[in-house]
Amino acid sequence: MRTRTQVGIVGAGPAGLLLSHLLAQRGIDSVLIEIRSREYCEARQRAGVLEAGSVALLRAAGLAGRLDRHGIEHGGIYLQFGGERRHIDFRDLTGKTVTVYAQTEVVRDLIARRITDGGAGAIQFSVTSPQVADLDTDRPVLRYTSQDGVRYEVSCDAIAGCDGFHGICRTAVPADALTIVERGYPYAWLGILADVPPSTDELIYAHHARGFALHSLRTPAVSRLYLQVSPDEDIASWPDERIWAELSERFALPGWTLRPGPVLDKSITPMRSFVSAPMRYGRLFLAGDAAHIVPPTGAKGLNLALADVAYLAPALDGLLHGRPDKAEAYSETCLQRVWRATHFSWWMTTMLHRTPGADDLEAPLQLAQLRYTTTSRAAATSLAENYTGLPLNADSAA
Ligand SMILES: Cc1cc2nc3c(=O)[nH]c(=O)nc-3n(C[C@H](O)[C@H](O)[C@H](O)COP(=O)(O)OP(=O)(O)OC[C@H]3O[C@@H](n4cnc5c(N)ncnc54)[C@H](O)[C@@H]3O)c2cc1C
């Protein structure tokens, strides 16, 4: 079946869903396709920390009803190293905060709103054989087979590739039109979601001789915790008791105990830095994880995805109405923020993780940097500024 839309969007993660909403607010039609089911998208455990700018963006887009009720505002983080736990006070250093609100909730809010505004067909879930073509023409094409078996060919003015790292959009660009910069790290995160109130009021990032650990949370009743493990670790060799014992050891501090509880979800995530540039090829615009990946230590992945589409919506609006300047600047504008976040995420990661087989220099250098970061106001402010997020370009909301 041949159809027509203004913007074809591939992927109903945070980037694709928010883009479709921002375009609808501007009166621009889109077709949003997703290979997974709604239930799968709403249950997928990933990020959980929103920068101040992301919260403001969701509020300005009329999407923050539940976020404002259930999000937990945090004014800082703890850095733990050498037997001490020190607080970095974001409010004092930058006047800004972050908000703990799970990506699953962001996705649920966005899906519900798209369906309320656009009807049941606003998002085509569980599609198969998605394809993009004719990207270097003014009429790129999106093809897919719907859940009920109908093959669609959608003629578009532009296509947004919001289909994550393993999607089809980036790989549809000729290899010689992209420059890819990538580094894999020699460690991964074993993450658990636990049905137990957090043992901390704010996130704890712990440097430890046995490897990094992070105590995060999702709600006042649900904790999220991570352990640095080997990238080829077999999750089967980590029964719950072993995970809690290892977490207790890495977070150990006199007078403080970690509350264990039932594990609801368990997974291992590899860590990589990856940037593919430019973020545009002809009428295809890449956004979010489709174009860049950061290790999760700086809590930047979700925030970068939201920032990309905050730029992309006005850029596409302009392109469709004879004002292509923002579309032309899209890649360069986003990449500046992407590289800043890539550096910050790399810096946090390498300051806190133990490299397997590292020489004797690594740990003392890390400890010196951690001491400096927690005792120098200038160094602490730099961390706080990056963690709470750079301001979104004033143009983005225009
Ligand atoms: C396991 C894991 C854990 C993470 N943990 C953290 C964390 O703790 N903190 C943090 O800040 N960040 C974390 N991240 C990163 C963060 O979740 C991502 O940066 C964020 O999801 C990016 O949003 P996105 O919309 O660009 O991509 P995604 O959320 O990946 O969404 C892409 C969507 O496209 C769909 N899709 C894929 N291929 C196709 C196709 N061919 N056709 C149609 N649809 C397709 C996918 O099913 C998905 O729904 C994590 C990522 C992963 C993978």
The ligand as an SDF file (V2000), in Angstrom:
LIG
                    3D

 53 58  0  0  0  0  0  0  0  0999 V2000
   21.1280   -1.9770   28.0120 C   0  0  0  0  0  0  0  0  0  0  0  0
   21.2810   -0.4780   28.0660 C   0  0  0  0  0  0  0  0  0  0  0  0
   21.3920    0.1850   29.2990 C   0  0  0  0  0  0  0  0  0  0  0  0
   21.5370    1.5740   29.3490 C   0  0  0  0  0  0  0  0  0  0  0  0
   21.6750    2.2010   30.5630 N   0  0  0  0  0  0  0  0  0  0  0  0
   21.8180    3.5580   30.5850 C   0  0  0  0  0  0  0  0  0  0  0  0
   21.9680    4.2490   31.8070 C   0  0  0  0  0  0  0  0  0  0  0  0
   21.9870    3.6640   32.8780 O   0  0  0  0  0  0  0  0  0  0  0  0
   22.0980    5.6140   31.7600 N   0  0  0  0  0  0  0  0  0  0  0  0
   22.0670    6.3290   30.5590 C   0  0  0  0  0  0  0  0  0  0  0  0
   22.1460    7.5630   30.5450 O   0  0  0  0  0  0  0  0  0  0  0  0
   21.9210    5.6890   29.4160 N   0  0  0  0  0  0  0  0  0  0  0  0
   21.7960    4.3390   29.4020 C   0  0  0  0  0  0  0  0  0  0  0  0
   21.6470    3.7150   28.2350 N   0  0  0  0  0  0  0  0  0  0  0  0
   21.5910    4.5590   27.0660 C   0  0  0  0  0  0  0  0  0  0  0  0
   20.1950    5.1370   26.8380 C   0  0  0  0  0  0  0  0  0  0  0  0
   19.2070    4.2450   27.2760 O   0  0  0  0  0  0  0  0  0  0  0  0
   20.0730    5.4350   25.3550 C   0  0  0  0  0  0  0  0  0  0  0  0
   21.0340    6.4280   25.0620 O   0  0  0  0  0  0  0  0  0  0  0  0
   18.6890    5.8830   24.9100 C   0  0  0  0  0  0  0  0  0  0  0  0
   17.7940    4.7970   24.9570 O   0  0  0  0  0  0  0  0  0  0  0  0
   18.7510    6.4350   23.4910 C   0  0  0  0  0  0  0  0  0  0  0  0
   17.4650    6.6290   22.9890 O   0  0  0  0  0  0  0  0  0  0  0  0
   17.1690    6.4110   21.4450 P   0  0  0  0  0  0  0  0  0  0  0  0
   15.7430    6.7580   21.2610 O   0  0  0  0  0  0  0  0  0  0  0  0
   18.1950    7.1130   20.6450 O   0  0  0  0  0  0  0  0  0  0  0  0
   17.4430    4.8710   21.1700 O   0  0  0  0  0  0  0  0  0  0  0  0
   16.7160    3.5740   21.7470 P   0  0  0  0  0  0  0  0  0  0  0  0
   16.1980    3.8020   23.1110 O   0  0  0  0  0  0  0  0  0  0  0  0
   17.6730    2.4560   21.5230 O   0  0  0  0  0  0  0  0  0  0  0  0
   15.4640    3.4060   20.8000 O   0  0  0  0  0  0  0  0  0  0  0  0
   15.5840    2.9250   19.4870 C   0  0  0  0  0  0  0  0  0  0  0  0
   14.2890    2.2400   19.1100 C   0  0  0  0  0  0  0  0  0  0  0  0
   14.3530    1.8150   17.7590 O   0  0  0  0  0  0  0  0  0  0  0  0
   13.8450    0.5050   17.6620 C   0  0  0  0  0  0  0  0  0  0  0  0
   14.4340   -0.0820   16.4560 N   0  0  0  0  0  0  0  0  0  0  0  0
   15.6590   -0.6340   16.2980 C   0  0  0  0  0  0  0  0  0  0  0  0
   15.8260   -1.0290   15.0340 N   0  0  0  0  0  0  0  0  0  0  0  0
   14.6990   -0.7090   14.3630 C   0  0  0  0  0  0  0  0  0  0  0  0
   14.2800   -0.8700   13.0200 C   0  0  0  0  0  0  0  0  0  0  0  0
   15.0710   -1.4410   12.1180 N   0  0  0  0  0  0  0  0  0  0  0  0
   13.0500   -0.4370   12.6710 N   0  0  0  0  0  0  0  0  0  0  0  0
   12.2360    0.1460   13.6010 C   0  0  0  0  0  0  0  0  0  0  0  0
   12.5880    0.3050   14.8930 N   0  0  0  0  0  0  0  0  0  0  0  0
   13.8030   -0.1050   15.2680 C   0  0  0  0  0  0  0  0  0  0  0  0
   14.2710   -0.1500   18.9470 C   0  0  0  0  0  0  0  0  0  0  0  0
   13.4690   -1.2890   19.2440 O   0  0  0  0  0  0  0  0  0  0  0  0
   14.0310    0.9970   19.9410 C   0  0  0  0  0  0  0  0  0  0  0  0
   12.7220    1.0220   20.4310 O   0  0  0  0  0  0  0  0  0  0  0  0
   21.5350    2.3250   28.1530 C   0  0  0  0  0  0  0  0  0  0  0  0
   21.4140    1.6620   26.9240 C   0  0  0  0  0  0  0  0  0  0  0  0
   21.3150    0.2870   26.8660 C   0  0  0  0  0  0  0  0  0  0  0  0
   21.2270   -0.4030   25.5160 C   0  0  0  0  0  0  0  0  0  0  0  0
  1  2  1  0
  2  3  1  0
  2 52  2  0
  3  4  2  0
  4  5  1  0
  4 50  1  0
  5  6  2  0
  6  7  1  0
  6 13  1  0
  7  8  2  0
  7  9  1  0
  9 10  1  0
 10 11  2  0
 10 12  1  0
 12 13  2  0
 13 14  1  0
 14 15  1  0
 14 50  1  0
 15 16  1  0
 16 17  1  0
 16 18  1  0
 18 19  1  0
 18 20  1  0
 20 21  1  0
 20 22  1  0
 22 23  1  0
 23 24  1  0
 24 25  2  0
 24 26  1  0
 24 27  1  0
 27 28  1  0
 28 29  2  0
 28 30  1  0
 28 31  1  0
 31 32  1  0
 32 33  1  0
 33 34  1  0
 33 48  1  0
 34 35  1  0
 35 36  1  0
 35 46  1  0
 36 37  1  0
 36 45  1  0
 37 38  2  0
 38 39  1  0
 39 40  1  0
 39 45  2  0
 40 41  1  0
 40 42  2  0
 42 43  1  0
 43 44  2  0
 44 45  1  0
 46 47  1  0
 46 48  1  0
 48 49  1  0
 50 51  2  0
 51 52  1  0
 52 53  1  0
M  END
$$$$
